[in-house]
């Protein structure tokens, strides 16, 4: 062999391998061919699927009324895999292209969509006629993929292409028709249903696009006669949201709760609570900002319809359609991505949980959404989102930095809706399901009333009611243990946080000072912190204590946390001669939960001079109140919902903090209140803050 330049000489069977590997399944194949029609400015696409359960007799036809192709286009573009033709059009595009009154930007740019035909069948006929061709001819093209399954080189396999008098596109008609026969295999019902659903979902369910319609006919129509579409179930969504993200902000935010007419006990609600808020990174503990403008992503619009699958609720609304709704959401639920209102493959499919909704729900099932609860659409603009690059296989985007930023922004928007939904979900459960009521106590009391009515034998009645009372007492005892153990669990993060801060200061001091008195003091302080937390674990006995000492104890435990967040305590304890009775470790735990909430929201709203005021007052005879108020913007939830479990406006919050505070106070014979801060003489700086009152029993002095 002579030295010099050499060239690749692809074998013909390479075309078969490419078609097999690049196109995942029949759904992708059909969508690729339909998207070609979209790129050709077609307004209508007719799809025929005849006898597809018999590969020998089967016929697939895709015919559009687009611009069509000339013979030159077929030979020099369609016959060239991976052509740059469409990519150049997209790259040079500054605005959507207008043709015959339709504005579009080509979806394809890889030049591999034609392999979809090979995925479907071995013999392909294509007839096309260009709308501007003056020859009054249509182009006929035929290919048999079996001719490529040999050792010939690619340039040795002949393909028929010629012009002829119009047979398909007669008169003024133009467009492209692809006929596929000798199907690759016999289609099953499941395959056909998947392809059918994919074609129908190519456009968003929230937006109708009258400029592009798909008309489907098949000899297997009985396979899909029971399929429902979004219009059949959309009225059953109790919650919905419309969100627009731009740069690092939520530009538009509308959340709606629309209860069915039968749910008279709850009220409809609309919220714009997060409009104008910064987009935050939920995965980052410091909640850093997410900025879409750092990449070419453009504005992101999100539409969500959210359903409630609680059986009790569904029975009230439409008992005969429960199964239909659940089956539909199981098959079609999820959040899809649409580029110029055309769906991107894989996103929103059961097999592709691109937002990780399933994993999030494991950690917080009561609050977070799962794919079978939501029908959602995320819209991006083709020209503005060039940093979101589609994989050649058409199985979603390449997971680059832009994609990761995009996912984080969408997840944050969803978390905002989850926070809102929990408020209304709580109302539904309270008034209808009763999930937020005491499950054991309520059931015992109901059963006790039934025993009174139904049981006539006094001895039997006494025995049953005695057993029920024992159940009630044991449950309350277990609940007390739960309060103690939950308190420890929720404050474990604080323990680690405080010790970590002291250890870091120790490390820094050792580096700068050597072993000094300061280091010895820090070691002593660390021992004291651990001792303080140990006291929480060991000591939950009720005893008398002054409120001033209780607050000092909290301040000592949170010394470094308060310093790190620059939060100042302002004590206004007027009467230190009056003591309260409490389990001081639990009381401190309750106050620490309140302080933790204030730290989060004061930081969130960038309050410069962060303060908390502690003021004592007389709530009623025998009870002493401790008002705790910060200088922030107040509660983000209605006060009647704020102590319900799993109801939280924090993006990653579980909604257990103030629920636990309520449980602690009730366990100690006290209570938690949410008074108006303006009812107290504490100054204007606190008038808009979040105000909580812990009411303790006062110590009764013996005379």
LINCOR-V976422 format. One record per residue. N is the residue number from 1. RES is the residue in three letters. PHI is phi in whole degrees, -180 to 180 (999 if undefined). OMEGA is omega in whole degrees, 0 to 359 (none if undefined). D_CENTER is the distance of its C-alpha to the mean C-alpha in Angstrom with 2 decimals. Layout:
((N	RES	PHI	OMEGA	D_CENTER) (N	RES	PHI	OMEGA	D_CENTER))
This chain:
((1	UNK	999	181	61.64) (2	UNK	-73	174	62.28) (3	UNK	-70	178	60.29) (4	UNK	140	181	58.05) (5	UNK	-75	174	54.70) (6	UNK	-127	185	53.02) (7	UNK	-135	174	50.11) (8	UNK	-65	175	47.48) (9	UNK	-126	184	48.69) (10	UNK	-66	173	45.81) (11	UNK	-74	183	46.82) (12	UNK	-61	184	46.02) (13	UNK	-68	175	43.85) (14	UNK	-57	179	41.36) (15	UNK	-62	179	40.10) (16	UNK	-67	181	39.42) (17	UNK	-64	180	37.58) (18	UNK	-63	179	35.38) (19	UNK	-61	182	34.54) (20	UNK	-71	186	33.75) (21	UNK	-87	186	31.55) (22	UNK	-80	182	29.75) (23	UNK	-107	190	28.69) (24	UNK	-69	185	26.56) (25	UNK	-156	184	27.33) (26	UNK	-64	180	28.72) (27	UNK	-62	179	25.51) (28	UNK	-63	180	25.23) (29	UNK	-60	180	28.98) (30	UNK	-63	182	29.01) (31	UNK	-66	178	26.19) (32	UNK	-63	180	28.04) (33	UNK	-69	178	31.21) (34	UNK	-68	177	29.59) (35	UNK	-65	174	28.01) (36	UNK	-61	177	31.58) (37	UNK	-66	177	32.68) (38	UNK	-61	180	30.06) (39	UNK	-64	179	31.40) (40	UNK	-89	178	34.87) (41	UNK	61	175	34.05) (42	UNK	-69	175	34.45) (43	UNK	-100	181	33.69) (44	UNK	-135	175	34.06) (45	UNK	-126	178	33.49) (46	UNK	-101	180	35.32) (47	UNK	-117	175	34.23) (48	UNK	-116	178	36.70) (49	UNK	-131	186	36.14) (50	UNK	-108	174	39.51) (51	UNK	52	186	40.62) (52	UNK	-73	176	37.80) (53	UNK	-83	178	38.53) (54	UNK	-132	187	41.78) (55	UNK	-62	180	41.49) (56	UNK	-77	182	45.14) (57	UNK	-99	186	45.02) (58	UNK	-69	179	41.43) (59	UNK	-143	174	40.75) (60	UNK	-121	180	37.64) (61	UNK	-127	172	38.13) (62	UNK	-123	182	35.89) (63	UNK	-129	180	37.80) (64	UNK	-126	178	36.80) (65	UNK	-114	181	38.67) (66	UNK	-79	186	37.64) (67	UNK	-71	181	40.06) (68	UNK	74	183	41.31) (69	UNK	-127	171	42.97) (70	UNK	-86	177	46.52) (71	UNK	-62	180	48.31) (72	UNK	-63	179	47.93) (73	UNK	-66	180	44.12) (74	UNK	-63	185	44.04) (75	UNK	-72	189	46.37) (76	UNK	-97	179	45.13) (77	UNK	-126	183	41.37) (78	UNK	-64	181	40.25) (79	UNK	-85	179	42.57) (80	UNK	-114	177	41.23) (81	UNK	-59	179	38.06) (82	UNK	64	177	35.76) (83	UNK	-63	179	37.59) (84	UNK	-88	187	36.57) (85	UNK	-53	182	37.31) (86	UNK	-72	181	33.82) (87	UNK	-61	179	32.55) (88	UNK	-64	179	35.39) (89	UNK	-63	181	34.56) (90	UNK	-65	182	30.93) (91	UNK	-63	182	32.08) (92	UNK	-85	185	34.77) (93	UNK	-72	173	32.61) (94	UNK	-108	180	32.30) (95	UNK	-155	178	31.26) (96	UNK	-55	180	30.52) (97	UNK	-86	179	33.65) (98	UNK	-102	178	35.33) (99	UNK	-146	181	37.35) (100	UNK	51	178	38.94) (101	UNK	81	181	36.79) (102	UNK	-111	178	33.48) (103	UNK	-102	180	31.34) (104	UNK	-150	170	29.52) (105	UNK	-123	182	28.73) (106	UNK	-54	178	29.32) (107	UNK	-84	183	26.34) (108	UNK	-86	174	28.48) (109	UNK	-150	182	29.98) (110	UNK	-84	181	30.53) (111	UNK	76	183	33.46) (112	UNK	-124	183	32.57) (113	UNK	-61	181	31.28) (114	UNK	-63	178	34.76) (115	UNK	-68	176	34.33) (116	UNK	-60	179	32.18) (117	UNK	-64	179	35.51) (118	UNK	-66	180	36.88) (119	UNK	-64	185	33.98) (120	UNK	-89	184	34.94) (121	UNK	-162	184	38.74) (122	UNK	-89	183	41.83) (123	UNK	-118	185	43.71) (124	UNK	-123	169	42.38) (125	UNK	-119	177	44.17) (126	UNK	-128	176	43.00) (127	UNK	-120	183	44.82) (128	UNK	-144	177	43.98) (129	UNK	-139	181	45.73) (130	UNK	-80	184	45.05) (131	UNK	-67	183	45.26) (132	UNK	-105	183	47.55) (133	UNK	-71	183	49.75) (134	UNK	-86	184	53.36) (135	UNK	-80	182	54.73) (136	UNK	57	179	53.71) (137	UNK	-125	169	52.56) (138	UNK	-114	184	49.49) (139	UNK	-99	178	48.49) (140	UNK	-111	183	48.51) (141	UNK	-135	180	46.78) (142	UNK	-139	181	46.85) (143	UNK	-141	176	45.62) (144	UNK	-116	185	46.06) (145	UNK	-66	177	43.75) (146	UNK	-63	179	46.26) (147	UNK	-68	182	48.59) (148	UNK	-95	184	46.31) (149	UNK	-90	181	46.44) (150	UNK	-158	183	49.55) (151	UNK	-94	180	50.97) (152	UNK	-68	173	51.58) (153	UNK	-81	187	50.23) (154	UNK	-58	183	47.70) (155	UNK	-79	178	50.31) (156	UNK	-100	180	52.66) (157	UNK	-97	182	50.66) (158	UNK	-86	177	51.64) (159	UNK	-129	181	49.34) (160	UNK	-77	171	50.79) (161	UNK	-142	177	50.10) (162	UNK	-155	177	52.51) (163	UNK	-96	179	52.90) (164	UNK	-152	174	54.29) (165	UNK	-65	184	55.07) (166	UNK	-56	174	52.04) (167	UNK	-117	180	51.45) (168	UNK	-95	183	47.76) (169	UNK	-102	183	47.28) (170	UNK	-88	179	50.51) (171	UNK	66	180	51.55) (172	UNK	-92	184	49.01) (173	UNK	-70	176	46.06) (174	UNK	-150	181	44.04) (175	UNK	139	182	40.93) (176	UNK	-138	178	40.19) (177	UNK	-127	177	40.49) (178	UNK	-117	177	39.54) (179	UNK	-113	183	41.09) (180	UNK	-121	177	40.09) (181	UNK	-129	186	42.38) (182	UNK	50	184	43.20) (183	UNK	-56	185	39.62) (184	UNK	-66	179	38.45) (185	UNK	-163	176	38.06) (186	UNK	-78	181	38.05) (187	UNK	-72	173	34.71) (188	UNK	-103	181	33.31) (189	UNK	-56	183	31.61) (190	UNK	-62	179	28.19) (191	UNK	-61	182	28.49) (192	UNK	-63	179	29.54) (193	UNK	-63	179	26.73) (194	UNK	-64	179	24.15) (195	UNK	-65	181	26.02) (196	UNK	-61	180	26.40) (197	UNK	-65	180	22.72) (198	UNK	-63	180	21.96) (199	UNK	-67	180	24.61) (200	UNK	-69	183	23.48) (201	UNK	-93	180	19.86) (202	UNK	-62	173	21.18) (203	UNK	-100	181	20.68) (204	UNK	-64	176	17.62) (205	UNK	-68	182	17.92) (206	UNK	-91	182	17.48) (207	UNK	-132	176	20.32) (208	UNK	-93	179	23.73) (209	UNK	-115	183	25.66) (210	UNK	-72	182	29.28) (211	UNK	-83	181	30.51) (212	UNK	-147	183	29.33) (213	UNK	-124	178	29.78) (214	UNK	-110	180	29.88) (215	UNK	-112	186	32.56) (216	UNK	-112	173	32.56) (217	UNK	-131	182	35.66) (218	UNK	-156	172	36.40) (219	UNK	-80	179	39.03) (220	UNK	-109	185	36.28) (221	UNK	-64	178	34.78) (222	UNK	-66	179	35.20) (223	UNK	-71	184	32.48) (224	UNK	-123	186	29.85) (225	UNK	-65	180	31.52) (226	UNK	-93	181	29.20) (227	UNK	-70	176	25.94) (228	UNK	-101	173	23.98) (229	UNK	-121	187	22.02) (230	UNK	-59	181	19.41) (231	UNK	-63	180	22.32) (232	UNK	-77	187	23.27) (233	UNK	-124	188	20.21) (234	UNK	-63	180	18.66) (235	UNK	-71	182	20.93) (236	UNK	-91	177	19.54) (237	UNK	-77	180	16.10) (238	UNK	-84	185	16.53) (239	UNK	-126	177	13.68) (240	UNK	-149	180	12.77) (241	UNK	-152	173	11.76) (242	UNK	-131	186	13.20) (243	UNK	-135	174	12.49) (244	UNK	-124	178	14.67) (245	UNK	-107	179	14.42) (246	UNK	-145	183	17.84) (247	UNK	64	181	19.23) (248	UNK	-108	184	18.05) (249	UNK	-130	169	17.34) (250	UNK	-88	186	15.29) (251	UNK	-73	177	18.13) (252	UNK	-131	178	17.14) (253	UNK	-151	175	14.99) (254	UNK	-134	176	15.71) (255	UNK	-115	179	14.22) (256	UNK	-130	169	16.36) (257	UNK	-113	184	17.26) (258	UNK	-123	180	19.87) (259	UNK	-68	178	21.57) (260	UNK	-66	184	23.91) (261	UNK	-57	182	27.57) (262	UNK	-71	182	28.36) (263	UNK	-90	187	26.13) (264	UNK	-73	185	28.73) (265	UNK	-80	179	28.15) (266	UNK	-116	185	24.87) (267	UNK	-106	174	24.64) (268	UNK	-65	183	22.50) (269	UNK	-149	173	20.72) (270	UNK	-124	183	19.50) (271	UNK	-135	172	18.08) (272	UNK	-123	191	18.06) (273	UNK	-56	187	17.56) (274	UNK	-98	181	15.54) (275	UNK	-64	181	17.61) (276	UNK	89	181	19.46) (277	UNK	-76	175	17.51) (278	UNK	-73	175	17.18) (279	UNK	-86	184	14.03) (280	UNK	-114	178	13.89) (281	UNK	-90	183	13.27) (282	UNK	-66	183	11.52) (283	UNK	-80	182	13.49) (284	UNK	-95	183	16.69) (285	UNK	-61	180	18.56) (286	UNK	-85	178	20.31) (287	UNK	54	177	17.19) (288	UNK	-68	182	18.66) (289	UNK	-77	172	17.80) (290	UNK	-110	183	15.94) (291	UNK	-122	178	18.19) (292	UNK	-64	182	17.51) (293	UNK	-70	177	21.25) (294	UNK	-70	180	22.15) (295	UNK	-135	173	21.67) (296	UNK	-84	180	22.40) (297	UNK	-119	179	18.94) (298	UNK	79	178	19.75) (299	UNK	-70	178	17.84) (300	UNK	-120	179	14.29) (301	UNK	-112	184	13.65) (302	UNK	-129	172	10.60) (303	UNK	-121	181	11.39) (304	UNK	-132	167	9.55) (305	UNK	-118	187	11.71) (306	UNK	-119	186	10.76) (307	UNK	-114	176	13.50) (308	UNK	-114	185	15.28) (309	UNK	-101	174	17.01) (310	UNK	-61	186	19.31) (311	UNK	-59	181	22.69) (312	UNK	-64	180	24.64) (313	UNK	-65	181	22.59) (314	UNK	-62	179	22.72) (315	UNK	-63	178	26.45) (316	UNK	-73	186	27.03) (317	UNK	-84	183	25.38) (318	UNK	-156	185	26.36) (319	UNK	-58	183	27.78) (320	UNK	-85	183	29.06) (321	UNK	-117	181	25.81) (322	UNK	-58	183	23.57) (323	UNK	-64	179	24.05) (324	UNK	-59	181	23.53) (325	UNK	-65	181	20.11) (326	UNK	-63	179	18.97) (327	UNK	-65	181	20.52) (328	UNK	-62	183	18.99) (329	UNK	-68	178	15.37) (330	UNK	-63	183	16.29) (331	UNK	-89	189	17.67) (332	UNK	-119	182	15.60) (333	UNK	-66	179	12.12) (334	UNK	137	181	9.22) (335	UNK	-117	183	8.02) (336	UNK	-99	176	11.25) (337	UNK	-112	179	12.83) (338	UNK	-124	177	16.07) (339	UNK	-108	187	18.83) (340	UNK	53	177	21.40) (341	UNK	65	173	19.91) (342	UNK	-112	187	20.67) (343	UNK	-69	174	18.05) (344	UNK	-87	183	17.80) (345	UNK	-61	177	18.58) (346	UNK	85	184	16.45) (347	UNK	-65	183	12.96) (348	UNK	95	177	11.55) (349	UNK	-76	179	14.40) (350	UNK	-59	185	14.51) (351	UNK	-83	185	15.99) (352	UNK	-129	177	13.45) (353	UNK	-88	189	10.10) (354	UNK	-65	179	9.82) (355	UNK	-95	181	6.47) (356	UNK	67	182	7.96) (357	UNK	-62	181	5.87) (358	UNK	-63	180	9.51) (359	UNK	-66	179	10.85) (360	UNK	-64	183	8.68) (361	UNK	-70	177	9.72) (362	UNK	-62	182	13.23) (363	UNK	-77	182	13.54) (364	UNK	-149	189	12.44) (365	UNK	-66	184	12.56) (366	UNK	-73	188	13.62) (367	UNK	-105	191	10.79) (368	UNK	-82	179	7.41) (369	UNK	-85	170	6.06) (370	UNK	-118	184	7.60) (371	UNK	-62	182	8.50) (372	UNK	-87	175	11.61) (373	UNK	-114	190	10.43) (374	UNK	-139	165	8.93) (375	UNK	-112	186	10.76) (376	UNK	-137	178	9.23) (377	UNK	-138	175	11.09) (378	UNK	-115	185	10.97) (379	UNK	-108	172	14.65) (380	UNK	-133	181	16.81) (381	UNK	-93	184	20.58) (382	UNK	-59	185	22.78) (383	UNK	-77	184	25.26) (384	UNK	-83	187	23.09) (385	UNK	-114	185	20.77) (386	UNK	-70	176	23.60) (387	UNK	-80	173	22.20) (388	UNK	-94	190	19.51) (389	UNK	-105	180	21.98) (390	UNK	-74	174	21.77) (391	UNK	-69	179	23.23) (392	UNK	-60	181	26.62) (393	UNK	-76	181	25.55) (394	UNK	64	179	23.03) (395	UNK	-109	176	20.30) (396	UNK	97	182	17.77) (397	UNK	-89	168	18.17) (398	UNK	-66	186	20.25) (399	UNK	-84	179	18.15) (400	UNK	-94	182	20.07) (401	UNK	-63	179	19.53) (402	UNK	-64	179	18.36) (403	UNK	-63	180	15.62) (404	UNK	-62	177	14.46) (405	UNK	-63	179	14.59) (406	UNK	-59	180	12.62) (407	UNK	-64	180	9.68) (408	UNK	-61	180	9.96) (409	UNK	-66	180	10.20) (410	UNK	-64	179	7.17) (411	UNK	-62	179	5.10) (412	UNK	-64	179	7.67) (413	UNK	-60	179	7.49) (414	UNK	-65	180	4.24) (415	UNK	-63	177	6.22) (416	UNK	-63	179	9.15) (417	UNK	-66	178	8.44) (418	UNK	-60	178	7.93) (419	UNK	-61	180	11.19) (420	UNK	-65	184	12.88) (421	UNK	-61	182	12.19) (422	UNK	-62	177	13.77) (423	UNK	-62	183	16.93) (424	UNK	-75	176	17.50) (425	UNK	-63	178	16.55) (426	UNK	-61	178	19.16) (427	UNK	-60	180	21.71) (428	UNK	-59	182	21.30) (429	UNK	-69	180	21.89) (430	UNK	-65	186	24.78) (431	UNK	-86	186	26.57) (432	UNK	-122	183	25.93) (433	UNK	-88	181	24.66) (434	UNK	75	184	26.10) (435	UNK	-67	182	23.59) (436	UNK	-96	173	23.94) (437	UNK	-87	178	27.72) (438	UNK	-62	187	29.88) (439	UNK	-65	183	29.59) (440	UNK	-77	183	32.92) (441	UNK	-59	180	35.01) (442	UNK	-62	181	34.09) (443	UNK	-67	180	34.86) (444	UNK	-64	181	38.10) (445	UNK	-66	178	39.32) (446	UNK	-63	179	38.63) (447	UNK	-66	179	40.51) (448	UNK	-63	177	43.29) (449	UNK	-65	180	43.89) (450	UNK	-65	178	44.05) (451	UNK	-62	179	46.61) (452	UNK	-59	183	48.69) (453	UNK	-82	192	48.85) (454	UNK	-95	186	49.28) (455	UNK	-90	181	51.30) (456	UNK	-94	182	54.98) (457	UNK	-68	185	56.40) (458	UNK	-64	181	56.44) (459	UNK	-66	178	56.50) (460	UNK	-64	180	53.56) (461	UNK	-61	181	51.63) (462	UNK	-63	181	52.45) (463	UNK	-65	180	51.38) (464	UNK	-65	184	48.00) (465	UNK	-69	176	47.28) (466	UNK	-66	178	48.32) (467	UNK	-65	179	45.84) (468	UNK	-64	179	43.05) (469	UNK	-65	177	44.00) (470	UNK	-63	178	43.84) (471	UNK	-60	181	40.31) (472	UNK	-62	181	39.32) (473	UNK	-65	180	41.06) (474	UNK	-66	178	39.56) (475	UNK	-63	181	36.04) (476	UNK	-63	178	36.65) (477	UNK	-66	177	38.06) (478	UNK	-62	181	35.03) (479	UNK	-63	178	32.82) (480	UNK	-64	178	34.92) (481	UNK	-63	178	34.45) (482	UNK	-60	180	30.67) (483	UNK	-60	181	30.84) (484	UNK	-64	184	32.88) (485	UNK	-68	179	30.88) (486	UNK	-65	179	27.48) (487	UNK	-59	179	29.04) (488	UNK	-63	182	30.12) (489	UNK	-64	183	26.78) (490	UNK	-68	182	24.90) (491	UNK	-93	179	27.68) (492	UNK	-60	178	27.98) (493	UNK	-63	177	25.65) (494	UNK	-68	179	28.16) (495	UNK	-56	181	31.03) (496	UNK	-61	182	29.74) (497	UNK	-61	183	28.93) (498	UNK	-66	182	32.46) (499	UNK	-63	179	34.32) (500	UNK	-62	181	32.52) (501	UNK	-65	180	33.57) (502	UNK	-66	180	37.16) (503	UNK	-62	179	37.34) (504	UNK	-65	179	36.19) (505	UNK	-69	175	38.87) (506	UNK	-59	181	41.37) (507	UNK	-62	181	40.66) (508	UNK	-67	181	41.07) (509	UNK	-66	179	44.22) (510	UNK	-61	180	45.76) (511	UNK	-68	187	45.31) (512	UNK	-94	189	46.90) (513	UNK	-113	191	49.40) (514	UNK	77	180	50.31) (515	UNK	-80	185	50.92) (516	UNK	-121	177	51.59) (517	UNK	-64	179	51.85) (518	UNK	-65	179	48.39) (519	UNK	-64	179	46.93) (520	UNK	-61	178	48.92) (521	UNK	-66	179	47.56) (522	UNK	-66	178	43.96) (523	UNK	-63	178	44.69) (524	UNK	-63	180	46.20) (525	UNK	-65	179	43.23) (526	UNK	-62	177	40.87) (527	UNK	-62	179	43.08) (528	UNK	-66	179	42.90) (529	UNK	-61	181	39.10) (530	UNK	-62	178	38.96) (531	UNK	-64	179	41.68) (532	UNK	-64	180	39.77) (533	UNK	-69	178	36.69) (534	UNK	-63	179	39.08) (535	UNK	-65	178	40.53) (536	UNK	-62	181	37.20) (537	UNK	-68	190	37.16) (538	UNK	-85	195	40.83) (539	UNK	-115	174	41.72) (540	UNK	-128	178	40.30) (541	UNK	-79	178	43.70) (542	UNK	-76	177	44.36) (543	UNK	-155	181	46.78) (544	UNK	-87	180	47.85) (545	UNK	-156	176	46.47) (546	UNK	-86	181	46.61) (547	UNK	-58	180	43.44) (548	UNK	-60	180	44.52) (549	UNK	-69	178	44.63) (550	UNK	-63	180	41.24) (551	UNK	-68	177	39.62) (552	UNK	-59	179	41.69) (553	UNK	-63	177	40.37) (554	UNK	-63	182	36.75) (555	UNK	-64	178	37.75) (556	UNK	-67	181	39.48) (557	UNK	-65	184	36.58) (558	UNK	-98	186	34.12) (559	UNK	-50	185	36.73) (560	UNK	-78	177	34.96) (561	UNK	-65	178	31.48) (562	UNK	-65	180	33.05) (563	UNK	-67	182	34.95) (564	UNK	-63	182	31.97) (565	UNK	-98	177	30.02) (566	UNK	53	179	33.30) (567	UNK	-107	181	33.00) (568	UNK	-103	174	36.37) (569	UNK	-92	174	37.45) (570	UNK	-119	182	39.97) (571	UNK	-93	175	41.94) (572	UNK	-129	179	43.94) (573	UNK	-87	188	45.35) (574	UNK	-85	186	48.47) (575	UNK	-124	183	49.99) (576	UNK	-90	179	50.06) (577	UNK	-85	182	52.82) (578	UNK	-100	183	50.57) (579	UNK	-104	178	48.55) (580	UNK	-111	177	45.65) (581	UNK	-114	181	45.14) (582	UNK	-163	167	41.95) (583	UNK	-88	193	40.68) (584	UNK	-60	178	40.31) (585	UNK	-67	178	37.90) (586	UNK	-71	179	35.46) (587	UNK	-63	177	36.16) (588	UNK	-63	179	35.43) (589	UNK	-60	179	32.17) (590	UNK	-62	181	31.23) (591	UNK	-66	179	32.22) (592	UNK	-62	176	30.37) (593	UNK	-63	178	27.08) (594	UNK	-67	178	27.90) (595	UNK	-62	180	28.87) (596	UNK	-60	177	25.69) (597	UNK	-62	181	23.65) (598	UNK	-64	178	26.07) (599	UNK	-58	182	25.83) (600	UNK	-60	187	22.06) (601	UNK	-77	175	22.31) (602	UNK	-66	176	25.61) (603	UNK	-68	183	24.20) (604	UNK	-60	182	21.07) (605	UNK	-97	174	23.44) (606	UNK	53	176	25.96) (607	UNK	-70	188	28.81) (608	UNK	-72	183	31.84) (609	UNK	-100	188	34.28) (610	UNK	-77	182	32.20) (611	UNK	-140	169	34.16) (612	UNK	-134	180	34.11) (613	UNK	-108	177	37.04) (614	UNK	-118	185	38.42) (615	UNK	-128	178	40.92) (616	UNK	-95	179	42.87) (617	UNK	-159	179	44.16) (618	UNK	-95	180	45.71) (619	UNK	-76	177	43.29) (620	UNK	-163	183	46.01) (621	UNK	-59	179	49.09) (622	UNK	89	182	48.41) (623	UNK	-133	179	44.91) (624	UNK	-116	181	43.92) (625	UNK	-99	173	40.75) (626	UNK	-119	178	38.94) (627	UNK	-82	177	36.99) (628	UNK	-120	183	34.29) (629	UNK	-140	177	32.96) (630	UNK	-107	181	31.42) (631	UNK	-102	179	31.92) (632	UNK	-93	186	28.33) (633	UNK	-108	177	26.75) (634	UNK	90	182	26.48) (635	UNK	-73	177	23.87) (636	UNK	-94	177	20.50) (637	UNK	-119	172	20.49) (638	UNK	-60	186	23.38) (639	UNK	-66	178	25.88) (640	UNK	-76	179	26.01) (641	UNK	-109	196	22.42) (642	UNK	-71	179	22.58) (643	UNK	-103	176	24.07) (644	UNK	-75	180	22.02) (645	UNK	-67	175	20.24) (646	UNK	69	174	16.46) (647	UNK	-110	185	16.39) (648	UNK	-152	174	15.56) (649	UNK	-97	174	14.74) (650	UNK	-70	185	14.48) (651	UNK	-59	181	11.19) (652	UNK	-116	183	11.93) (653	UNK	-79	178	14.52) (654	UNK	-97	178	15.51) (655	UNK	72	181	17.72) (656	UNK	-107	185	20.83) (657	UNK	-58	182	23.02) (658	UNK	-76	172	24.74) (659	UNK	-61	179	24.62) (660	UNK	-66	178	26.65) (661	UNK	-58	178	28.94) (662	UNK	-60	180	29.77) (663	UNK	-63	179	30.57) (664	UNK	-62	182	32.73) (665	UNK	-63	180	34.65) (666	UNK	-67	178	35.31) (667	UNK	-61	181	36.47) (668	UNK	-90	179	38.99) (669	UNK	82	178	40.19) (670	UNK	-109	179	38.56) (671	UNK	-160	177	35.64) (672	UNK	-117	180	32.93) (673	UNK	-127	178	33.21) (674	UNK	-127	183	31.47) (675	UNK	-76	174	34.49) (676	UNK	-82	183	34.79) (677	UNK	-60	181	35.67) (678	UNK	-71	177	38.18) (679	UNK	-79	181	40.25) (680	UNK	-117	181	41.26) (681	UNK	-88	183	43.46) (682	UNK	-124	177	41.18) (683	UNK	96	185	41.21) (684	UNK	-66	185	39.10) (685	UNK	-65	180	36.90) (686	UNK	-106	190	35.20) (687	UNK	-67	180	35.18) (688	UNK	-102	186	31.51) (689	UNK	-78	177	30.25) (690	UNK	-81	184	28.45) (691	UNK	-112	177	31.37) (692	UNK	-131	177	31.55) (693	UNK	-116	172	34.82) (694	UNK	-99	184	35.62) (695	UNK	-107	183	38.68) (696	UNK	-110	171	40.97) (697	UNK	-71	176	44.19) (698	UNK	-83	175	47.22) (699	UNK	-71	179	49.86) (700	UNK	-89	182	52.92) (701	UNK	-79	177	55.99) (702	UNK	-76	182	59.07) (703	UNK	-84	none	62.13))
